[in-house]
Amino acid sequence: MLKPKIQEALNKQVTVEAQSSQIYLAMASWAETQGFEGVSQFMYAHSDEERMHMLKLVKFINERGGHAIISPLAAPPVSFGSFKEMFQELFNHEVEVSESINDLVDICLQEKDYATHNFLQWYVSEQIEEEALARNILDKISLIGDDKSGFYLFDNDIKQLITAPEEEV
């Protein structure tokens, strides 16, 4: 049985993951309207991935005798200025998600909930990968500068970063 404090913190993370999915979806839509098929495919795939992260939490909460709560979400931005600004926002968001996961891990340790702590280690590792990926993309965009042909190549190359769908939750 989940302690109330753990359940509340996990439900907060459900919202964080759902919000992440919405942000990626908004970025995908914006990129698609800008004519960047590769970036939009990348963002659509990451939106799905973030939704799977949310579902994994929902199922864990419910399987441990808790009740996963699906909360309303804030509307994501609809415009991002430039690709560099969009990917910088993505990176900043992933850093916030990492902080949220770390806070959740800390609560588990304080409450001596080692089963949930163990479950969360997957999220810790995932966030290391997510931040590194976003940082790598930002580095590539900085190398491109204002070269329009560079953005064309980048849009084609980013398709290679699309990961296969995760296992069923």
N, C-alpha and C positions, 0 to 999 in steps of 0.2 A: 504494500500500500504506500502510495506517495504521501509524504508529509505535505500539509497545506502550503508551506513556504516554497517547497520544490515545485509543486503543481503550478503555483502562481508564476514562478520564474520560467518554467517550461512553456506555459501558455503565452507569456510575453515573447518568448523566442519564436513560437508559432507565428505570431503577428509579424515579427521581424523578418522571418523567412518569406511569408506571404507578401510583405511589402517589397522585399527584394525582387520577387517574381514580377510584381507589377512595374517596378522601376525598369527592369530589363525589358519588359514588354513595351513600355512607352519608348524606350531607346530604340527598340527594333522597329517600331512603327515610324519613328522620326527618320531613322537611317533609310528605311525603305522609301519614304517620300523624297529623300534627297538623292535617290538613284544608286544607293550603295547596297547591292544585293548581298554581298559577302558579309558585311557588317550586320545587316538585318538578320541574316540566317544565324550568325553567331549569337546575336542577342535573343532571338526567338528560342534557340537551343538552351541558352543560359536561363531564360525565364522558366522553361520547363524544368530545368535542373533545380532551380530554387523552389519550385512548387513541390518537387519530390523531397527536398530537404524538409519542407513544412509537413508533408504527409508522414514522413518518417517520425517526426516528433509527435504528431497527432496519434499515430498508432501506438507509440511507446507510452504516452500518457495514459491512453485508454487501457492498454494491456497491463499496466501497473496498478490498475484500480482507480485511476483518476478520471477526470473528465476534461477532454480537450475542448477548449472554447475557441470558436472562430469569431474573431473581432472585426469590426469595420476597419477599413484601411484609408489612409490619407491618399488623395489623388496625386499621382506622380506628375512631374513636369511633362509638358507636351512638346517643348522645344529646348534645344541644347546649345544654340549658338554655333559651335564648331565641333568637329570630331574630337579635337584635343580637349575641349571643355567637357564634352560628354564622357570621355574616358577618364578624365580627372575626377569627375563626379562619381563615376563607377568605382574608381580606386578608393576615394574618400568613403564611399558607402561600405565597401568591403572592410575597410579598417574599422568602421563603426560596428559592423556585424561581428568582427573578431573580438572587439571589446565586449560586446554583449555576450558572446559565447564564454569568454574568459570570466566575466562576472557570474555567469551561470555555474561554471565549474567551481568557482570560489564558494558559492552558496552550497553546492553539493558537499564540498569538503567540510565546511562549517557545520552542516547538518549530518555529517557522517553517512551520507547516502552514496555508498561506493558503487552500487549498481548503476545509478544514473551517471555518476562520474565516469565510469567505464564506457557507458553508452556515448557520452559526449566527446570522448577522445577522437571519434571519427570526425566530428565537426571541427575540432581543433586542427586536425590534419588538413581537412578540406579548406579551412580558411587560410592556412599557410599557402596552399596551392592557388587559391583565388586571388590573394594579394599579389603573389609573385606573377601570375598571369597578367593582372591589370598593370602592374609596374612594367612588365616586359612590353606590353602594347604601348604604354605611354612613351617608353624609350624609343620604340620604332617610329611613333608619330613625331617625336622630337627630331629624329634623324631626317624625316621627310621634309620638315619645315613647311614651306608654302608651295612645294612642287606638286602641281596637279597630277602629273603622270605618276608620281610617287604614291598618291592616294589611290589611283587606279590599281596599281600593283598591290598595294596594301589591302584593298578591298578583295582582290582575288586570293591573296595569301592568307587572310584571316579565316577563310573557309577551312583551312587545314587545322585550325585550333578548335574546331567544333568536336566535342567529345561524343562518344557513343552514349546512348541513353543508359542511365543507371539501372541496376537490377530493380525488379519490382519491389515495392515497399512492403 
